[in-house]
Amino acid sequence: MRLFVLTSLTMVAFAANSVLNRLALADGAIGPAGFAAIRVGAGATVLLILLALRDRGVPRLPRPAIPAVVGLAAYMLGFSFAYVSMDAGLGALILFGGVQVTMFLGALREGERPPMARWAGAAMALAGLAVLNWPGGAGAPLPLAVLLMSAAAVGWGVYSLLGRKVRDPLHETTWNFVYCLPIVLLVLALSPGNMPRSEGVLLALLSGGVTSALGYALWYMLLPQLGATRGALAQLSAPVLALAMGAVFLGEAITSTAMLAAALILGGVATGLMPSVWARRKAPGN
């Protein structure tokens, strides 16, 4: 139950990032590179404070984990630039659909053999994503936006795969954010965009300091318990949450097609996670 609650809380944070980013960019309150830079900077600051409080001292600068840093930077930048012209719910759909594929391929490459029920759950969830993305359903996004969000998906998928092996989630997340910051600042220098307004800065700070920094640290803590395929399936609930939150906070429409897709996605998540539930129930001593 604890794992389920913490995973659900993390998915709410992931969905909130889509809404906060789209909310800031929709009316030009901030540019995409500016949002990404403030988001990463705020996240790094909050995480450094938490790490210093935990370790009761000034954290020492370790060597960067290059693949994780590059994956995080690809996610942060692709995510922000894609949301210039994409609804929050649809963006989350493409993001986590791509994450699903990346994590499943990574798990198979490393020798993980998911049970048939998990494959069935993944197929059902991906069918829901396909329904939602069908032309005339949620609306066809611009090809460039799809490409940018797909790059973000690969980046986040790689970052999540690497997160299964970390021993200290807070430490690893903190330094990944710190080393990611120069990359997004370089992009900001090359593409400064419009002068940010106060509401855009506030939304970026909230996304970075709360839903990103704390959400990602929690996600790195949960990944060793979830594994690659369960982690990929769990993340497919985020587009459903983003659709609902987008409707409430951004006025984005929820069509009958979107409702059908949401049912397939949640059903796929439930089907995919079922083998683990039954395994625990049948374990000796339970």
SVG drawing of the C-alpha trace seen along z (x, -y; Angstrom):
<svg xmlns="http://www.w3.org/2000/svg" viewBox="-18 -41 52 61">
<polyline fill="none" stroke="black" stroke-width="0.4" points="0.0,0.0 2.8,-2.4 4.4,-1.8 1.1,-2.4 0.5,-5.7 4.0,-7.1 3.9,-6.1 0.5,-7.8 1.8,-10.9 4.8,-10.9 2.5,-10.6 0.4,-13.6 3.7,-15.6 4.6,-14.4 1.2,-15.4 1.4,-18.8 4.6,-19.5 2.8,-19.3 0.1,-21.7 2.5,-24.2 4.7,-24.3 1.7,-24.7 0.1,-27.3 3.2,-29.4 3.8,-29.1 0.3,-29.3 0.0,-33.1 3.6,-33.9 4.4,-34.5 7.8,-33.0 9.8,-31.4 10.5,-27.7 14.3,-28.0 13.6,-30.4 11.1,-28.1 13.5,-25.1 16.4,-27.2 14.4,-28.4 12.9,-25.0 16.3,-23.3 17.8,-26.1 15.0,-26.0 15.2,-22.2 18.9,-22.2 18.6,-24.8 15.9,-22.9 17.7,-19.6 21.1,-21.1 19.4,-22.5 17.8,-19.1 21.1,-17.3 23.0,-19.7 20.4,-19.4 20.5,-15.6 24.3,-15.3 24.8,-18.2 27.4,-19.9 28.2,-21.5 27.8,-18.8 31.0,-17.8 30.9,-18.1 31.1,-14.6 31.9,-13.6 28.9,-13.9 26.9,-10.9 27.0,-11.9 24.2,-9.6 21.8,-10.7 22.6,-14.4 22.2,-14.2 18.9,-12.3 17.6,-14.9 18.6,-17.8 17.0,-16.2 13.8,-15.8 13.8,-19.3 14.5,-21.1 12.3,-18.9 9.5,-19.1 9.5,-22.9 9.9,-23.6 7.2,-21.1 4.6,-22.7 4.8,-26.0 2.3,-24.5 0.8,-21.4 -1.9,-20.8 -0.9,-19.5 -2.8,-16.2 -1.6,-15.4 2.0,-16.3 1.9,-14.0 0.4,-11.2 3.3,-11.4 5.9,-11.8 4.9,-8.8 4.1,-6.7 7.7,-7.2 8.9,-6.6 7.0,-3.3 8.7,-2.1 12.2,-3.3 12.0,-1.6 10.6,1.7 13.3,1.8 15.9,1.0 14.6,3.7 14.6,6.3 18.1,5.3 19.3,5.9 17.7,9.3 14.5,8.6 11.7,10.9 8.3,9.4 5.4,11.9 2.6,12.2 0.2,10.2 2.6,7.2 2.9,7.4 -0.9,7.5 -1.2,4.5 1.4,2.6 -0.4,3.4 -3.7,2.2 -2.2,-1.0 -0.5,-1.7 -3.8,-1.1 -5.3,-3.8 -2.4,-6.1 -3.0,-5.3 -6.7,-6.0 -6.1,-9.4 -3.5,-10.4 -5.7,-9.3 -6.3,-12.2 -9.6,-13.8 -9.4,-12.5 -7.4,-14.8 -6.2,-16.8 -3.0,-16.3 0.0,-18.2 2.6,-19.9 5.3,-17.4 8.1,-19.5 6.3,-19.5 5.9,-15.7 9.6,-15.4 10.6,-17.5 8.4,-15.6 9.7,-12.3 13.2,-13.5 12.1,-14.3 10.5,-10.9 13.8,-9.1 15.7,-11.3 13.3,-10.6 13.2,-6.9 17.0,-6.7 17.0,-8.7 14.4,-6.4 16.3,-3.2 19.5,-4.6 17.5,-5.4 16.9,-1.8 20.5,-1.3 21.1,-4.4 21.9,-3.8 21.2,-7.4 18.3,-8.9 18.5,-12.4 22.3,-12.6 22.0,-11.4 19.0,-13.6 20.6,-16.7 23.8,-16.4 22.0,-15.5 20.1,-18.8 23.2,-20.7 25.1,-19.4 22.1,-19.8 21.9,-23.5 24.8,-24.7 23.3,-22.9 19.9,-24.6 21.6,-27.9 23.6,-27.5 20.3,-26.9 18.8,-30.0 21.7,-32.1 21.2,-30.8 17.4,-31.2 16.4,-33.7 12.8,-34.2 10.6,-36.9 11.1,-38.7 9.4,-36.6 6.6,-38.0 6.2,-37.4 3.6,-34.6 5.8,-32.7 8.7,-32.8 6.5,-31.7 5.1,-28.8 8.7,-27.7 9.8,-28.0 6.9,-25.8 7.6,-23.3 11.3,-23.1 11.3,-23.4 8.3,-21.2 6.9,-18.9 10.3,-18.3 12.9,-18.3 10.8,-16.5 8.9,-14.4 12.1,-13.1 13.9,-12.4 10.9,-10.3 10.8,-8.6 14.5,-7.6 13.7,-6.2 10.8,-4.1 12.4,-2.8 14.5,0.0 11.3,1.4 9.3,1.0 11.7,2.2 11.8,1.0 8.6,2.5 6.4,1.8 7.9,-1.7 7.0,-2.2 3.5,-1.0 3.0,-3.2 4.0,-6.3 1.2,-5.7 -1.3,-7.0 0.3,-10.5 -1.3,-11.3 -4.8,-10.6 -4.1,-12.8 -2.7,-15.5 -5.9,-15.4 -8.0,-15.9 -5.8,-18.7 -5.6,-20.4 -9.4,-20.5 -9.6,-22.0 -6.8,-24.6 -6.4,-25.2 -9.9,-24.6 -8.7,-21.9 -11.6,-19.7 -12.0,-16.1 -13.8,-14.2 -15.4,-10.8 -12.3,-9.5 -10.1,-10.8 -12.4,-9.0 -12.1,-5.7 -8.3,-6.1 -8.1,-6.9 -10.1,-3.7 -7.7,-1.6 -4.6,-3.2 -5.8,-2.7 -6.9,0.8 -3.6,1.6 -1.8,0.3 -3.9,2.5 -3.4,5.5 0.3,5.0 0.8,4.6 -1.5,7.6 1.2,10.3 3.3,8.6 0.2,8.2 -0.6,11.9 3.0,12.9 3.1,11.1 -0.2,12.7 1.1,16.2 4.5,15.7 5.2,17.9 4.1,16.4 1.6,14.0"/>
</svg>
